[in-house]
Amino acid sequence: MSTRTFQELKDAVDKANSINDAVSLMKCADELDALATPEAEAAAHSARGVGFALGSNYPVALEHYHRALGKFEELGNGSGVAGVTGNIGLVHMNTGNYPAALDHLHHALALHEELGERRHVARVTGNIGNVYGNTGNYPAALEHYQRSLDVLEELGIRSGVAGVTGNIGIAHENTGNYPAALEHYHRALAIYEELEDRSGVARVIVGIGNVHFRTGNYPSALEHYHRALAIDKEQGDRSGVAASTGNIGNVHSSTGNYPAALEHFHRAFALHEELGDRSGVARVTSNIGVVHFHTDNYPEALEHYHRALAIHQELGESSGVAAVTINIGSVHQRARQLPGGARALPPRASPARGARQPQRCGTRHLQHHYSDDRDRGARQS
């Protein structure tokens, strides 16, 4: 039987969210169940939803979110309804169902506005910006980030200001405006350092590393990824460790140090598997395929691409499916240029038209949800 109170468990859930600790979320959910109250039952389902979302098990996450939603509605807990509705929207965002994501996020936004919950209004507005960013509509993303930032600055929520500032950096990075991206990342970094938020510091350092990676400054990218990795280890953030390890592998892959790349990818793969992060497993599996492609081991490249493709399809991750499909096309295209090469490949997929070089799927990018949310972690309001 749990010895912690309902409030203590809610606080523990918040802490687990902040470091992507799915194991602790599940433990908290079990303890909440033991309290045997309707409020605790709703919170338990919500916590499990977040835990399964962190592991990219989106169907089960949605099942728990919908159970939590029903309980919150029965209790007349409007704030809980709004929070879970927003989390359902994040699941749809992470699986590429952007219309459903926007529908749920706008519904959550209206509920938070009706309740006068301006902090949550800012958070959901930022997540709507994330959806637009994921679909490449960067003007709309920046507009929503600015709205979110204005409210957060007015409320004095410095952690939120840091997160949204970082997201503005992401938008600039993705449009190739690297000076503006670095400017916003460094602003966010200064705030996180001021707040002594080590996890936030690690996330922004990754963003800075990403810019250096994109601009071909691999030594600087490697330095930043190693700094982030050290902080992740210090914080016990195993999800961050897995992702930073994968990013280090990406640098080695890009510089032709394929043994080091494979070593880091296999480490990252093992960690993602331990965490139950199927999406992370798929990304690293694809990156292993990239290494085999560049070392002309086309059957092995195809084997890894098809494994990754199956997981992306299972999770409904349309962007991952698209990237890996292009990579499969690249293998077939390259093999056709070699004497007898195409005959050596397993006939498992048709090549994609116009495929060129394989696309490397980044194993970690700066968070796309402000404050303490990480990567695909959907957080309860």
N, C-alpha and C positions, 0 to 999 in steps of 0.2 A: 504493500500500500504506500502511496506517495506521502512523503513528509513535507512536501512543499505546498504552499498555498496557491490558489488560483492566480493571484497577482504575481507571485514569484515565478510561476511557470510561464506566464505571459512574458515576463521580462527575459526569462531564459530562452524563449522562442525568438524574441527580438535579437538577442545576442547570437544565437545560432544562425539566424538569417544573415547577420552582418558578416559572417565568415564562411557562408555556404556550407554549414555543417549539417548535412542531411541526417547523419547518425544521431546527433543530439536532438534534432527536430522530431525524429521518430520516438526517441526516448521520452521527450516531453509529451508527445501525443499519448503514449501509453500511460503516463502519470496523470494526464488530464482525464483520460478514460476512467481511471481509478477514483476520481473525485465524484463521478456519477451524478453530475448536475447537467441540465440542458446547456448552460453556458459553456461548461467545460467540454461537453461533447462537440459543440459547434467549433470551439477553438481547436480541439484535437483533429477534427477533419480538415480544418484549414491548415494546421501545421503539417499534417501528412501530405496535403496537396502541394505545399511548398517543397517538402522533402522529395516527393516524386518528381516534381518539376525540375528540381536541381539535378536529378539523375536522368533527366530527359525522358522519363516515363510519362509522357503527356496524357495518354488515355486514362491511366490510373489517377494522375493528378486531377484531371477534369472530374472524374467520378467523385473524388473527395471534396473538391470545390463545390460541386453541385449539392452534395449532402450538407456541407457547411452552409451553403446558401439557403437551403430549405430550413435548417435549424434557426439561422439568424432571422429569417422571415417569420417563423413561428414565434420567436422571442420578441419580435418588433424592434430588433436591433438594426436600425437603419445604417449605422456606421459600418457594422459587420457586413451587411448586404452590399454596401458600396465597395468595401475593400475586396471581398471575394469576387464581385463582378469584375473589378479591375484586374484581379489575378487571372480570371478566366480569359480576359482580353489579352493578357501577356502570353498565355499558353498559345492562343491563336496566332499572336504575333510571331512567337518562336517557331511555330510550325508552318509559317508562311501564309496563313489564312488572314490576310490583312483586312478584307472587308469585315469579317467577324470580329477581328481585334478592335477595329475602330468603333464598331457598333457597341461592343461591351465597354470600351473605355469612355465613349461619350455618355453612355448610360451611367457609369460610375461617376463621371464628372458632374453630371446633373444632380445626382444624389448628394454628393459632397457639397456642391454649391447650395443646395436646398438646406442642408444641415449647417451651413456656415463654417465648414471645415476647410479653412483656406490653405492650411498646410497640405492637406490631401488634394485639394484642387490643384495646387502647384505640382504635386507629384504626378497626378494623372495627366495634367497638361504636358508635362515633360515626356511621359510615356507615349502620348499621342504623337509628340515630336519624334520619338524613337521609331514609331511605325512609318512615318513619312520618310525618315532617314533610311530605313531598311528598304523602302521602295524607290529610293533615289530621288525623292521630291525634297531636295535640300532647302529650297526657299521656304516651304511649309514647315519643315523641321526646325529651321532657325527661328521662324516666327513663333512657334510654340515654345521653343526653348527660352526665347526672350520673355514671353509672357510668364513662364514659370519662374524665370530668374527674377523678374520684377517683384513678384509676390514674395519669393524667398528672401530677397534683400530687405523688403519692407518688414517682414516678420523677424528678420535677424537670424534666420536659420543658416548658419555658416556652412554646415556640412552639405546642405542642399545646394547652396550657392556654388560650392566647389564641384559637386557632381554635375550640375547643369553646365557650368563653365567648361568642364571636361567634355561634355557631350557636344558643345558648340565646337570645341577643338576637333572632335571626330568628324563633324560635318565638313569643316574646312579641310581636314586631312583627305576625306573621301572625294572632295572636289579638286584636289591638287593644290590647294592654297596652303602650302606647308609652313610659310612664315606665320600666318594667322593661327594655324593649328598649334604650332609650338608656343606662340604667345599665350593662347588660352590654356594649354596644358601647364605651362609654368605658373600662370595665375592660380590654377586649381591646386597645383603642387604646393604653392606657398600657403594656401589656406589649410590644406590637410596637415602640413607640417606644423602650422600654428595650433591646430586642434589636437596635435599629437595622434592623429588617426593614421596608424601605420599601414592599415589595409588600403586606405585611400591613397596614401603615398605610393604604395606598390602599383596600384591600378594606373595612376597617372604616369609613373615611370615607364610602364609598359607602353602607354600611348606615345610617349616621347621616343621610346625604342622603335615603335612601329613607323614613325616618321623617318627615322634614320634608316630603317630597313627599306622603306619604299624609295628613298633617295639614293640607295646603294652605299650608304655609309655603314658597312657591316661591322667594323670594329666598335663603333659607338652603339649600334643596335645591340651587339652582344654584351657590351658593358652594362647597358640599361636593363637588359633581360636578366643578367646575373644579379644585379642589384635587387630587382623585383623578386627573384627567386629566393635570395637570402632573407628578405622580409617575410615572404610567404612561409618559409620554414620556421622563422622566428615566431610567427603568429599562429603556427599550426594550421595554416590554411592549405589543406591537401589539394583542394581543387585548383588553387592558385599555383601550387608547386607543379601539378600536372601540366597546367597550361604554359607556365613559364619554361618548363623543361622542353615542351614541344616547340615553343618559339625559338629556343636556343638551337634545337634541331633544324628549324627552318633556315637559320643563318648558315649553319654548317652545310646544309643542302645547297643553298644558293652560292656558296663559295667553293663548292666542289669537294668538300671534305665529307665524303659520303659515309665512311665508317663512323665518324663522330655523329653524323646526322642520324644514322640508324640506331646508334647506341642511345641517343636522347629520345628518339621517337619510341623505341621499345620501352624505355623507362616511363615515358608519358602514357603509353598504351596501358601498361600494367596499373598505373595509378588511376586512370579513367575507369578501367574495368573494376578495380576495387571499390571505387566510389559509385559504381552503377551508372556512370555517365555515358549513356549509349551514343549521344551526339559527339562527345569528345572522342570516344573509341572510333567512330566513323571518320572524323577529321584526321586523326593520327594515322589510321589505316590507309587513308588516301595519300597522306604525305609519305608513308613508306612506299606506296606505289610510285610516287614521283621519283624517289631515289632509284628504284629499280628501272624506271623509264630512262633516266639519265645514264645509268650504267648498262643500258642496252639489254636488260633482262626483261624482255617484253612479256613472256608468259607469267612471270612473277608479278610484274606491274599490273597486268590484267586481273590476276587473282585477287590482289589487294583492292583494286578499284571496284571489282564486283562485290567484294565483301562490304566495302564502304557504301556502295550504291544500295545494297539490300537494306542496310540499317537506315540510311537516309529516307528510303521509301517507306520503311516501317514506321518511322517517326513523322512522316509527312513533311520533311524538310525540303521544300522545293528548290531552294538555292543550292543546297548540297547535292541534290539529284542532278541539277543542271551542270554544276562544276565537274562532278565525277563523270557524267556522260560525255562531256567535252574531252576529259582526259582519256576515256576509253577510245574515243574517236582519234585522238592523237596517236595512240599506240597502233591502231590499225593503219593510219596514214603513214606512219614511219615504217611499219613493217612492209607495206606495199612497195616501198622504195628500195628494199633489200632483196637480193636474189633468194627466192624461196622463203622469205621471211614470213609472209602472210600465211603460208601453209603450216607454219610451226605454231600458230596461235590457235587457242581454243575458240571455236565459232560460237561465242556466247552472246555477242551483241553486234549490231550494225554500227559502223563508224558514224560519228556525227559529222555533218557537212561543215567544211571550213575550219576544222579544228587545227590548231597550231601547237603551241607549247602547252604542257599540262599546267593546270592551275593549282597552286598550292593553297590548301585551306588552312588559314591561320588558326592555331589552337587556342589563342587567347587574344582578345583585343580589349581595349579600355572599356569599362562597363558601359552598358547602354541604358542603365536605369540609375537615376540620380541617388544620392545618399549612399546607403550601404548595400544596395542591390548589386548583384554581380552577374555578368554575362546573361545566362538564361534564368537566373533566380527570380521567381515571382514572389513578391513579398506581400504579406497581409498588411492592410492599412491599420 
